Amino acid sequence: MGVGLNIGGAHSPGGTASQLLERMGVRPPLAKFRLGDDEFAAWLRAFHGGWVTSGPLDGVPFPAVDADVRSAFPVIASLLGWWDYTCAQRLRPVDVTRAFRRFLSAPDLMARMLDLATWRRWGLTRVVVRAQGEPWPVEVAESNGPRLHVVPTWAESLDATWLDAVAASVLAGRQVEVIRAIRLAPRGRQDGLSTVRIPGSRLHPDEDPAVSMVRLRRKAIAQGNNRLASLLRVLVNAMVYGNPARFDSGHHGRERPGPWCFPPLAATVPAGARCILAMVEAQVWARGGVIAARDTDGLLLVASRRGGDIQLPDGTNAHVLSWCDTDAVLDGFNALGLFRDGGPFWSIKREHRGRPIRAVVWGPKRHTLFVHSHGIEVVASTEHVLGALAAPPGTTGRRDDGRHLWTEDVARVLAGVASGECDKPIVPTFRWERNSPDFPALRRLSLSGPKALRQMPAAFGFRPFARVIEGQSAYPRHDARPVTPDPGGELVRWRELPWRDAHGGQAVGVSTDPLDLDRVILDSLRARSVAWSRPTGQVHREAVVVDPLLVRPVGRAGGAFTGGSPQAVRSTVDIGSVLMTAARLLGVPRFASLTGLPERTVRALASGRRPRGSTVRKVWLAISGHFGSDPLPGLLDLAEGDGPCRCVYPGCDVAARIRSHTCSERHRKALARLTQGVPGA
């Protein structure tokens, strides 16, 4: 008869998805697949998230076509045959290097990628490539954390999925160099699988549950059951991606793979979304078109009914695709449809009530779709960052699509400013400001773990899952973090709440008036709303060169999966290896002069003896003065003869002396004469 499951009864989508698989009798991947630490670690190095960018039209309204893959992650997982892998008795790594090279070299590669059999054939295949300037996904450490870039990359050895190799070949217009390709082949089928009942349907082990649940979700949408549709959406995404990518934090910065963690699936599913976007991008480029923004499984195309041209902010012109052009690009993907419901592969917005849609992009994950109809009418808008803030009084409702009403008003006003509908240089008043002009930026939080509880003032006596309000401030007084119990409802009397500093526990007052010096100054919601349309200052990298000595595995990339207690450990760059390599390449005298180490110590480093901690600290202090706060890249560049320490005298390409900007005393004096304007320099 099967086992029943109440999908609304668990605390999280991931927990419910785990229950569903457990009741079907499926054993977790790490409990039955013994692939070894090296194989899992390689898959983790190939694991990247969604491709999110903004384009050359930031801040400029343009005619738009918004295209998103329908049920993207479930579709991609099903194309890859994820259920066969999940239910397999074991996995066998198979070397498919020659076959995959032939596949990549096919002149009709794009056409083959629109064949269902291609996705099932390669499934979970990992490749090792030599990157020679093709666009590859790499995560680069930046000031606000690592960020994914898909840019021209150079690396002697790079782990990736087969879908990343296809995307790189398509975008570069040439076949990438594959060193090795390993496919995980499912063997056998696990015993003891059973049917599970869920509201409105049954999930049979002989059918892909992701496909069944997406069909059920679309049926719920057609019947107007939005609650069930939302539950099914998060549940199926957790099943095919969230749980396979899950790592749980532990003590001392350590992480443990989650109970259903499976890096091969977690790496390949988002790679499929990136590959689909790359295939669209290649065809758009071929037609001279422009992509204004990308977000994981969707993109904004610059397109209008009849096409034309548009001027970019840099003064150049770009081609505007026609709707016929976009149909020619997107319709081919309908061959990848799995659900046999007559629906297209893409969900497309290009007009609203007969009016063509326009868009304005302000940055990654920040854009608004609108039409002109007696002013600005918002069709859809993202809420990234902004949507986490508490709604002002009187506007706590939501739209049918789940977006907040107050953020829709923000999007409408900001789109009007970008479109030139405001004569004044000041952003007009938002509707909610009429009743709450000084409402602050507040966040509603749930204390879901012991760590969050320990960070709260003891005077509140919070229990697990207590609701808390946190004030957001760009100008904290003494680094104060104002928090208060959440009274629920609209926060009309926010000033009168019992605010305390989470750091010290003492009572504090809060205000949005910057002249109120006796209180903690919170950002106003208006200030946060206006700032949402300002450039984020994100770094746009033109290219990346991967040095294996500087690769920093963090969190999920430090996983150890064998043995009774799988453990992932955060790790850093191996500074000792960098110093030994630099000592060998620079030579003893030069390295000793650069670092101040005795030549005896440098000879030991160059011979491969690891440095002591005191030696590392001394070298770090010395090279930081020469190369900056992150000195290792500069040191390696100098050691390999391609560093920044070149003579700065015009026309000279000789390496500069240690602690000098020139190669010789003669060039130093000549440079001084040039900078002082002395004739005859």
C-alpha positions as CSV (number, residue, x, y, z in Angstrom):
1,M,0.0,0.0,0.0
2,G,2.9,2.4,0.6
3,V,3.7,4.8,3.3
4,G,2.0,8.2,3.8
5,L,3.9,11.5,4.2
6,N,2.5,14.8,5.4
7,I,4.7,17.2,3.5
8,G,3.6,20.2,5.6
9,G,4.5,18.7,8.9
10,A,8.3,19.0,9.0
11,H,10.4,22.0,10.0
12,S,12.3,22.5,6.7
13,P,12.1,21.5,3.0
14,G,15.4,19.6,3.4
15,G,14.1,17.6,6.4
16,T,10.9,16.7,4.5
17,A,12.8,15.7,1.4
18,S,15.0,13.4,3.6
19,Q,11.9,11.8,5.2
20,L,10.4,11.2,1.7
21,L,13.5,9.4,0.5
22,E,13.8,7.4,3.7
23,R,10.2,6.3,3.6
24,M,10.8,5.1,0.0
25,G,13.6,3.0,1.4
26,V,16.4,4.8,-0.3
27,R,19.8,4.6,1.4
28,P,21.9,7.9,1.6
29,P,24.6,8.1,-1.1
30,L,27.5,8.4,1.4
31,A,26.3,5.3,3.2
32,K,26.4,3.0,0.2
33,F,28.8,4.6,-2.4
34,R,32.5,4.1,-1.6
35,L,34.3,6.3,-4.1
36,G,37.2,7.5,-1.9
37,D,38.3,10.8,-0.6
38,D,40.2,11.8,-3.8
39,E,37.2,11.3,-6.0
40,F,34.8,13.2,-3.7
41,A,37.4,16.0,-3.2
42,A,37.7,16.4,-7.0
43,W,33.9,16.7,-7.4
44,L,33.9,19.3,-4.7
45,R,36.5,21.3,-6.6
46,A,34.2,21.2,-9.5
47,F,31.2,22.4,-7.4
48,H,30.1,26.0,-8.1
49,G,26.8,27.7,-7.7
50,G,24.6,29.7,-10.1
51,W,26.0,32.1,-12.7
52,V,24.8,35.5,-11.6
53,T,25.8,38.7,-13.4
54,S,24.6,42.1,-14.5
55,G,25.5,43.5,-17.9
56,P,26.5,46.5,-19.9
57,L,23.1,48.3,-19.5
58,D,23.1,48.7,-15.7
59,G,20.8,51.7,-14.8
60,V,19.5,52.1,-18.3
61,P,15.9,51.0,-19.2
62,F,15.7,48.7,-22.3
63,P,13.2,46.6,-24.1
64,A,13.4,43.1,-22.6
65,V,12.5,39.5,-22.9
66,D,12.8,37.7,-19.5
67,A,13.4,33.9,-19.9
68,D,13.7,31.4,-17.1
69,V,13.9,27.6,-17.4
70,R,10.7,26.1,-16.0
71,S,11.5,24.0,-12.9
72,A,15.2,24.2,-13.8
73,F,16.9,22.1,-11.2
74,P,14.4,19.2,-11.2
75,V,14.5,19.2,-15.0
76,I,18.3,19.2,-15.2
77,A,18.5,16.5,-12.5
78,S,16.1,14.3,-14.4
79,L,17.9,14.9,-17.7
80,L,21.1,13.6,-15.9
81,G,19.3,10.5,-14.6
82,W,19.6,11.4,-11.0
83,W,17.0,8.9,-9.8
84,D,19.0,6.0,-11.4
85,Y,22.1,7.2,-9.4
86,T,20.1,7.7,-6.2
87,C,18.6,4.2,-6.4
88,A,21.8,2.4,-7.6
89,Q,23.4,-0.3,-5.5
90,R,26.8,1.0,-6.3
91,L,28.7,3.4,-8.6
92,R,31.6,2.4,-10.8
93,P,34.1,5.1,-12.1
94,V,34.7,4.6,-15.8
95,D,37.4,6.3,-17.9
96,V,35.6,7.9,-20.9
97,T,38.3,10.3,-21.9
98,R,38.6,9.3,-25.6
99,A,34.8,9.2,-26.1
100,F,34.2,12.5,-24.5
101,R,37.0,14.2,-26.6
102,R,35.2,12.9,-29.7
103,F,31.9,14.3,-28.4
104,L,33.4,17.7,-27.8
105,S,35.0,17.9,-31.2
106,A,31.7,17.2,-33.0
107,P,30.8,20.1,-35.3
108,D,27.1,19.7,-34.3
109,L,27.8,19.9,-30.5
110,M,25.0,22.4,-29.9
111,A,22.5,20.2,-31.7
112,R,23.6,17.2,-29.7
113,M,23.1,19.1,-26.5
114,L,19.4,19.4,-27.4
115,D,19.0,15.6,-27.5
116,L,17.8,14.0,-24.3
117,A,20.0,11.0,-24.9
118,T,23.2,13.2,-24.6
119,W,22.4,14.2,-21.1
120,R,21.6,10.7,-19.9
121,R,24.7,9.3,-21.7
122,W,27.2,11.5,-19.8
123,G,25.2,11.9,-16.6
124,L,27.6,12.5,-13.7
125,T,30.9,12.8,-15.6
126,R,33.9,14.7,-14.1
127,V,36.6,16.1,-16.3
128,V,40.2,17.4,-15.7
129,V,41.1,20.0,-18.3
130,R,43.9,22.3,-19.2
131,A,42.4,25.8,-19.3
132,Q,43.9,28.0,-22.0
133,G,41.8,31.1,-21.9
134,E,38.3,29.6,-22.3
135,P,35.5,30.8,-19.9
136,W,35.5,28.5,-16.9
137,P,33.6,28.9,-13.6
138,V,36.1,29.9,-10.8
139,E,35.5,31.3,-7.4
140,V,37.8,34.2,-6.5
141,A,38.3,35.5,-2.9
142,E,37.1,39.1,-2.6
143,S,36.5,41.5,0.2
144,N,33.0,40.4,0.9
145,G,33.7,36.7,0.4
146,P,34.3,34.3,-2.6
147,R,32.4,35.1,-5.8
148,L,31.8,33.0,-8.8
149,H,33.2,34.3,-12.1
150,V,32.8,32.7,-15.6
151,V,35.8,34.3,-17.3
152,P,38.8,33.4,-19.5
153,T,40.9,31.2,-17.3
154,W,44.4,29.7,-17.5
155,A,45.3,26.7,-15.4
156,E,47.5,23.6,-16.0
157,S,44.9,21.4,-14.3
158,L,41.3,22.3,-13.5
159,D,38.5,20.0,-12.2
160,A,35.1,20.6,-13.8
161,T,31.9,18.8,-14.9
162,W,31.3,17.7,-18.4
163,L,28.7,20.4,-18.7
164,D,31.2,23.1,-17.9
165,A,33.5,21.7,-20.6
166,V,30.6,22.0,-23.1
167,A,29.9,25.5,-22.0
168,A,33.5,26.6,-22.3
169,S,33.8,25.1,-25.8
170,V,30.6,26.8,-26.9
171,L,31.5,30.2,-25.6
172,A,35.2,30.0,-26.8
173,G,34.2,28.7,-30.2
174,R,36.8,25.9,-29.9
175,Q,37.3,22.5,-28.3
176,V,38.8,22.6,-24.8
177,E,41.7,20.4,-23.9
178,V,40.5,17.4,-21.8
179,I,43.2,15.6,-19.9
180,R,40.8,13.1,-18.4
181,A,37.1,12.3,-18.2
182,I,35.6,9.9,-15.6
183,R,32.0,8.9,-15.7
184,L,30.2,7.5,-12.6
185,A,28.2,4.5,-13.9
186,P,25.3,3.3,-11.8
187,R,25.3,-0.5,-11.3
188,G,22.5,-2.6,-9.9
189,R,19.4,-1.3,-8.1
190,Q,18.9,-1.1,-4.4
191,D,16.4,-3.5,-2.8
192,G,13.5,-2.6,-0.5
193,L,12.1,0.5,-2.4
194,S,8.4,1.3,-1.8
195,T,5.7,3.7,-2.8
196,V,5.0,6.9,-0.7
197,R,1.7,8.7,-0.6
198,I,1.8,12.5,-0.6
199,P,-1.2,14.9,-0.8
200,G,-2.8,14.5,-4.2
201,S,-0.5,11.7,-5.6
202,R,1.7,8.7,-5.0
203,L,5.4,8.5,-5.7
204,H,6.5,5.2,-7.2
205,P,10.1,4.1,-7.0
206,D,10.0,3.0,-10.7
207,E,9.3,6.6,-11.7
208,D,11.4,9.7,-11.2
209,P,9.8,11.5,-8.2
210,A,11.2,14.9,-9.3
211,V,9.1,14.6,-12.5
212,S,6.1,13.4,-10.6
213,M,6.3,16.3,-8.1
214,V,6.7,18.9,-10.8
215,R,3.7,17.6,-12.6
216,L,1.7,17.7,-9.3
217,R,2.9,21.3,-8.7
218,R,1.7,22.4,-12.1
219,K,-1.6,20.8,-11.4
220,A,-1.8,22.6,-8.1
221,I,-1.1,25.9,-9.8
222,A,-3.8,25.3,-12.4
223,Q,-6.3,24.6,-9.5
224,G,-5.2,27.8,-7.6
225,N,-3.6,25.8,-4.7
226,N,-0.6,28.1,-4.3
227,R,0.3,26.8,-0.9
228,L,0.7,23.3,-2.1
229,A,2.5,24.5,-5.2
230,S,5.0,26.5,-3.1
231,L,5.6,23.5,-0.8
232,L,6.2,21.2,-3.7
233,R,8.6,23.6,-5.3
234,V,11.0,23.9,-2.3
235,L,10.7,20.2,-1.6
236,V,11.7,19.0,-5.0
237,N,14.6,21.5,-5.2
238,A,15.8,20.3,-1.8
239,M,15.7,16.8,-3.0
240,V,17.7,17.2,-6.2
241,Y,20.1,20.0,-5.1
242,G,19.7,21.4,-1.6
243,N,20.3,18.1,0.3
244,P,23.1,16.8,-2.0
245,A,24.9,20.2,-1.5
246,R,24.3,20.3,2.2
247,F,27.1,20.7,4.7
248,D,26.4,21.3,8.4
249,S,28.6,23.6,10.5
250,G,30.4,22.2,13.5
251,H,32.9,23.2,16.2
252,H,36.1,25.1,15.5
253,G,35.2,26.0,11.9
254,R,34.7,22.4,10.9
255,E,31.9,21.1,8.7
256,R,30.2,17.8,8.3
257,P,28.5,16.5,5.1
258,G,24.8,16.4,5.5
259,P,22.9,13.1,5.7
260,W,22.1,13.2,2.0
261,C,25.2,15.0,0.8
262,F,26.3,13.8,-2.7
263,P,28.9,16.1,-4.3
264,P,28.7,14.6,-7.9
265,L,25.0,15.5,-8.1
266,A,25.4,18.8,-6.3
267,A,28.2,19.9,-8.7
268,T,26.5,18.8,-11.9
269,V,22.9,20.2,-11.5
270,P,24.0,23.9,-11.3
271,A,26.6,23.2,-14.0
272,G,23.6,22.2,-16.2
273,A,22.0,25.5,-15.7
274,R,25.2,27.4,-16.5
275,C,25.6,25.3,-19.7
276,I,22.1,26.1,-20.9
277,L,22.7,29.9,-20.3
278,A,26.0,29.6,-22.2
279,M,24.3,27.9,-25.1
280,V,21.8,30.7,-25.3
281,E,24.5,33.3,-24.9
282,A,26.5,31.9,-27.8
283,Q,23.5,32.1,-30.1
284,V,22.7,35.6,-29.0
285,W,26.2,36.8,-29.6
286,A,26.1,35.2,-33.1
287,R,23.1,37.4,-33.8
288,G,24.8,40.5,-32.5
289,G,22.6,40.7,-29.4
290,V,23.1,41.6,-25.8
291,I,22.4,39.8,-22.5
292,A,21.7,42.4,-19.8
293,A,21.6,40.0,-16.8
294,R,21.9,36.3,-15.8
295,D,20.6,34.7,-12.6
296,T,21.2,30.9,-12.2
297,D,18.5,29.6,-14.5
298,G,17.3,32.7,-16.3
299,L,18.4,35.7,-18.2
300,L,17.3,39.1,-19.5
301,L,17.7,39.6,-23.2
302,V,17.6,43.0,-24.9
303,A,14.8,42.4,-27.4
304,S,11.8,44.2,-28.8
305,R,8.9,43.2,-31.2
306,R,10.8,44.3,-34.3
307,G,14.4,44.7,-33.1
308,G,16.6,47.7,-33.7
309,D,19.6,49.3,-31.9
310,I,20.3,50.7,-28.5
311,Q,23.1,52.9,-27.1
312,L,25.1,51.5,-24.2
313,P,26.3,53.7,-21.3
314,D,29.9,53.6,-22.8
315,G,28.6,55.3,-26.0
316,T,28.7,52.3,-28.2
317,N,25.7,50.8,-30.0
318,A,24.3,47.3,-29.6
319,H,21.8,45.3,-31.6
320,V,18.3,44.7,-30.2
321,L,17.0,41.3,-31.1
322,S,13.5,40.9,-32.5
323,W,11.0,38.6,-30.9
324,C,11.4,36.3,-33.9
325,D,15.2,36.1,-33.1
326,T,14.6,35.2,-29.5
327,D,12.1,32.5,-30.5
328,A,14.6,31.0,-32.9
329,V,17.1,30.9,-30.0
330,L,14.9,29.6,-27.3
331,D,12.4,27.3,-29.1
332,G,15.1,24.7,-29.8
333,F,15.3,23.8,-26.1
334,N,11.8,22.5,-26.1
335,A,13.3,19.2,-27.2
336,L,14.6,18.8,-23.6
337,G,11.1,18.9,-22.2
338,L,10.4,15.9,-19.8
339,F,6.8,16.5,-18.6
340,R,4.8,15.8,-21.8
341,D,2.3,18.5,-20.8
342,G,2.6,20.6,-23.9
343,G,4.5,23.4,-22.0
344,P,7.6,25.1,-23.3
345,F,11.1,24.6,-21.8
346,W,11.3,28.3,-21.0
347,S,8.9,30.6,-19.0
348,I,9.0,33.8,-21.1
349,K,7.8,37.3,-20.3
350,R,7.9,39.9,-23.1
351,E,4.6,41.7,-22.9
352,H,2.0,42.5,-20.2
353,R,-1.6,43.2,-21.2
354,G,-0.6,43.8,-24.7
355,R,2.2,46.2,-23.8
356,P,5.9,45.3,-24.5
357,I,7.9,44.9,-21.3
358,R,10.9,47.1,-20.4
359,A,13.5,46.4,-17.8
360,V,16.1,48.2,-15.8
361,V,19.0,46.3,-14.1
362,W,20.9,47.9,-11.1
363,G,23.2,45.0,-10.4
364,P,23.4,41.2,-9.9
365,K,19.9,39.9,-8.7
366,R,18.5,43.5,-8.8
367,H,16.2,44.3,-11.6
368,T,12.6,45.4,-12.4
369,L,10.3,44.5,-15.3
370,F,7.7,47.2,-16.0
371,V,5.4,48.6,-18.6
372,H,4.2,52.2,-19.3
373,S,0.5,52.4,-18.5
374,H,-0.5,55.9,-17.1
375,G,2.9,55.8,-15.4
376,I,5.0,52.9,-14.3
377,E,3.3,49.6,-13.7
378,V,5.6,46.9,-12.2
379,V,5.3,43.5,-13.8
380,A,7.9,41.7,-11.7
381,S,10.9,42.8,-9.6
382,T,13.6,41.1,-7.6
383,E,13.9,41.6,-3.8
384,H,17.5,40.5,-3.2
385,V,18.7,41.9,0.1
386,L,15.8,44.4,0.3
387,G,13.1,41.7,0.8
388,A,14.7,40.6,4.0
389,L,13.7,43.8,5.8
390,A,10.5,44.2,7.8
391,A,7.6,45.8,5.9
392,P,6.6,49.3,7.1
393,P,3.1,49.7,8.7
394,G,0.2,49.5,6.4
395,T,2.1,47.6,3.6
396,T,2.6,44.2,5.2
397,G,0.8,42.3,2.4
398,R,2.2,40.3,-0.5
399,R,1.5,40.0,-4.2
400,D,0.1,36.8,-5.8
401,D,3.7,35.8,-6.7
402,G,4.8,36.2,-3.0
403,R,6.7,39.5,-3.4
404,H,6.2,42.2,-0.8
405,L,3.9,45.1,-1.6
406,W,6.2,47.7,-0.2
407,T,9.2,46.5,-2.4
408,E,6.9,46.7,-5.4
409,D,6.4,50.3,-4.6
410,V,10.2,50.8,-4.3
411,A,10.7,49.1,-7.7
412,R,8.0,51.4,-9.3
413,V,9.6,54.6,-8.0
414,L,13.1,53.6,-8.9
415,A,12.1,52.4,-12.4
416,G,10.4,55.8,-12.9
417,V,13.6,57.6,-11.9
418,A,15.6,55.5,-14.3
419,S,13.1,56.2,-17.1
420,G,13.4,60.0,-16.6
421,E,9.8,60.5,-15.3
422,C,11.1,62.6,-12.4
423,D,12.3,66.1,-13.1
424,K,14.0,66.5,-9.7
425,P,17.3,64.8,-8.9
426,I,15.8,63.5,-5.6
427,V,14.0,60.2,-5.5
428,P,10.3,60.8,-5.0
429,T,8.5,59.8,-1.8
430,F,7.5,56.2,-1.5
431,R,3.8,55.5,-0.8
432,W,4.5,54.0,2.6
433,E,6.5,57.1,3.7
434,R,3.3,59.2,3.9
435,N,2.4,57.4,7.2
436,S,5.9,56.2,8.3
437,P,8.5,58.7,6.9
438,D,11.2,57.6,9.4
439,F,10.6,53.9,9.6
440,P,13.9,52.1,10.2
441,A,15.5,49.2,8.4
442,L,14.7,46.2,10.6
443,R,15.1,42.4,10.2
444,R,12.9,39.7,11.7
445,L,14.9,36.7,12.7
446,S,14.3,33.3,14.2
447,L,16.9,31.9,16.7
448,S,17.2,28.5,15.2
449,G,20.3,27.3,16.8
450,P,22.4,27.4,20.0
451,K,25.0,29.8,18.5
452,A,22.2,32.3,17.7
453,L,20.9,32.0,21.2
454,R,24.3,32.6,22.8
455,Q,24.5,35.9,20.8
456,M,21.4,37.3,22.4
457,P,21.2,39.3,25.7
458,A,20.5,36.9,28.6
459,A,17.9,39.4,30.1
460,F,15.5,38.4,27.3
461,G,15.5,34.7,28.3
462,F,15.1,33.6,24.7
463,R,14.2,30.0,23.9
464,P,15.0,28.1,20.6
465,F,13.1,29.4,17.6
466,A,12.2,32.7,19.4
467,R,11.4,35.6,17.1
468,V,13.7,38.6,17.3
469,I,13.9,42.0,15.6
470,E,17.4,43.3,14.7
471,G,18.0,47.0,13.8
472,Q,20.1,47.6,10.8
473,S,22.7,50.4,11.1
474,A,25.5,51.7,8.9
475,Y,26.6,53.9,11.8
476,P,26.7,51.7,14.9
477,R,27.5,53.4,18.2
478,H,30.3,51.5,19.8
479,D,29.6,48.6,17.4
480,A,26.2,48.2,19.0
481,R,23.8,45.5,17.7
482,P,20.3,46.5,18.8
483,V,17.9,43.6,19.2
484,T,14.4,43.2,20.8
485,P,11.8,40.5,21.1
486,D,9.4,40.5,18.1
487,P,5.9,41.5,19.3
488,G,4.4,40.4,16.0
489,G,2.2,42.4,13.7
490,E,3.0,45.8,12.3
491,L,5.8,47.6,14.1
492,V,4.2,51.0,14.6
493,R,5.7,51.5,18.0
494,W,9.2,50.4,17.1
495,R,10.8,53.1,19.3
496,E,9.1,51.9,22.4
497,L,10.3,48.3,22.2
498,P,12.7,47.1,24.9
499,W,15.9,47.3,22.8
500,R,19.2,45.9,24.1
501,D,22.7,45.7,22.7
502,A,23.3,42.0,21.8
503,H,27.1,42.5,22.5
504,G,26.9,43.9,26.1
505,G,23.3,43.2,27.0
506,Q,22.6,46.8,28.2
507,A,19.4,48.7,27.3
508,V,19.7,51.1,24.4
509,G,17.5,53.6,22.6
510,V,17.2,53.6,18.8
511,S,16.4,56.3,16.3
512,T,16.8,57.2,12.6
513,D,17.7,60.8,13.3
514,P,21.4,61.2,12.8
515,L,21.4,64.1,15.2
516,D,20.1,62.0,18.1
517,L,23.5,61.3,19.6
518,D,22.2,59.5,22.7
519,R,20.7,56.6,20.7
520,V,21.9,54.0,18.3
521,I,21.3,55.4,14.8
522,L,19.4,53.0,12.5
523,D,19.3,53.3,8.8
524,S,15.9,54.5,7.5
525,L,14.0,52.2,5.2
526,R,14.1,55.0,2.7
527,A,17.9,55.1,2.7
528,R,18.1,51.3,2.2
529,S,15.5,51.5,-0.6
530,V,17.3,54.3,-2.5
531,A,20.7,52.6,-2.0
532,W,19.2,49.4,-3.7
533,S,19.5,51.2,-7.1
534,R,23.1,52.3,-6.7
535,P,26.0,50.4,-8.2
536,T,27.3,47.7,-5.9
537,G,31.0,48.2,-6.7
538,Q,31.4,44.5,-7.6
539,V,34.7,43.6,-9.2
540,H,34.4,42.6,-12.9
541,R,37.3,40.4,-13.7
542,E,38.6,40.1,-17.3
543,A,40.5,36.9,-16.7
544,V,41.9,34.6,-14.0
545,V,45.1,32.7,-13.8
546,V,44.9,29.7,-11.4
547,D,48.1,29.0,-9.4
548,P,47.7,25.6,-7.6
549,L,49.8,26.9,-4.7
550,L,47.2,29.7,-4.1
551,V,44.1,27.6,-4.4
552,R,42.3,27.9,-1.1
553,P,39.8,25.1,-0.3
554,V,37.2,26.4,2.1
555,G,34.4,24.5,3.8
556,R,32.9,22.0,1.4
557,A,36.1,21.7,-0.6
558,G,38.0,20.3,2.4
559,G,35.7,17.3,2.8
560,A,36.8,13.8,4.0
561,F,34.1,11.3,3.2
562,T,35.4,7.8,4.1
563,G,35.4,6.2,7.5
564,G,32.8,6.1,10.2
565,S,32.6,9.9,10.8
566,P,32.8,11.9,7.6
567,Q,34.3,15.3,8.3
568,A,35.1,18.4,6.2
569,V,37.7,20.7,7.5
570,R,38.2,24.4,6.5
571,S,41.8,24.9,5.2
572,T,43.9,27.7,3.9
573,V,46.7,28.2,1.4
574,D,49.8,26.1,2.2
575,I,52.2,29.0,3.0
576,G,55.1,26.6,3.5
577,S,54.8,25.2,0.0
578,V,54.7,28.8,-1.4
579,L,57.9,29.8,0.4
580,M,59.7,26.6,-0.6
581,T,58.8,27.1,-4.2
582,A,59.8,30.8,-4.2
583,A,63.1,30.1,-2.5
584,R,63.9,27.5,-5.2
585,L,63.0,29.8,-8.1
586,L,64.5,33.0,-6.7
587,G,67.7,31.5,-5.5
588,V,69.4,31.7,-2.1
589,P,70.9,35.2,-2.3
590,R,67.9,36.9,-3.7
591,F,65.4,35.2,-1.4
592,A,67.6,35.9,1.6
593,S,67.9,39.6,0.6
594,L,64.1,39.9,0.1
595,T,63.1,38.2,3.4
596,G,66.0,38.9,5.7
597,L,66.4,35.1,6.4
598,P,69.9,33.6,6.9
599,E,71.2,31.9,3.8
600,R,71.4,28.7,5.7
601,T,67.7,28.8,6.3
602,V,66.9,29.7,2.7
603,R,69.0,26.8,1.4
604,A,66.9,24.5,3.7
605,L,63.7,25.9,2.2
606,A,64.9,25.5,-1.4
607,S,65.8,21.9,-0.7
608,G,62.2,21.1,0.4
609,R,62.4,21.4,4.2
610,R,59.2,22.9,5.6
611,P,59.6,26.2,7.5
612,R,58.9,26.6,11.2
613,G,56.1,28.9,12.4
614,S,58.6,31.6,13.5
615,T,60.2,31.5,10.0
616,V,56.8,31.9,8.3
617,R,55.9,34.9,10.5
618,K,59.2,36.6,9.8
619,V,58.9,36.1,6.1
620,W,55.3,37.2,6.0
621,L,56.2,40.5,7.8
622,A,59.1,41.1,5.3
623,I,57.2,40.4,2.1
624,S,54.1,42.2,3.3
625,G,56.1,45.4,3.2
626,H,57.0,44.7,-0.4
627,F,53.9,43.2,-1.9
628,G,51.0,44.4,0.4
629,S,48.6,42.7,2.8
630,D,48.2,39.6,0.6
631,P,51.8,39.1,-0.5
632,L,51.9,35.5,-1.7
633,P,50.7,36.2,-5.3
634,G,53.2,38.9,-5.7
635,L,56.0,36.7,-4.3
636,L,55.2,33.9,-6.7
637,D,54.9,36.3,-9.7
638,L,58.4,37.6,-8.9
639,A,59.8,34.1,-8.5
640,E,58.4,33.0,-11.8
641,G,59.8,36.1,-13.6
642,D,56.4,37.7,-14.2
643,G,56.0,39.7,-11.1
644,P,55.2,43.4,-10.6
645,C,58.8,44.1,-9.3
646,R,60.1,45.4,-12.6
647,C,62.2,48.5,-13.1
648,V,59.8,51.4,-13.5
649,Y,62.2,53.5,-15.7
650,P,60.5,54.0,-19.0
651,G,61.4,51.3,-21.6
652,C,63.3,49.1,-19.1
653,D,62.0,45.6,-18.5
654,V,64.7,44.4,-16.1
655,A,63.8,43.1,-12.6
656,A,64.0,45.8,-10.0
657,R,66.4,45.5,-7.0
658,I,65.0,44.3,-3.7
659,R,63.3,47.2,-1.8
660,S,63.7,49.4,-4.9
661,H,61.6,50.4,-7.9
662,T,64.5,50.4,-10.3
663,C,67.1,47.9,-11.6
664,S,70.2,50.1,-10.9
665,E,71.4,53.3,-9.3
666,R,71.7,54.9,-12.8
667,H,68.0,54.3,-13.5
668,R,67.1,55.5,-10.1
669,K,68.9,58.8,-10.6
670,A,67.5,59.2,-14.2
671,L,64.0,58.6,-12.9
672,A,64.5,61.2,-10.2
673,R,65.5,63.7,-12.9
674,L,62.4,62.9,-14.9
675,T,60.0,63.3,-12.0
676,Q,61.6,66.6,-11.1
677,G,61.5,67.9,-14.7
678,V,65.2,68.3,-15.1
679,P,66.3,68.9,-18.7
680,G,68.3,66.1,-20.3
681,A,66.6,63.2,-18.5
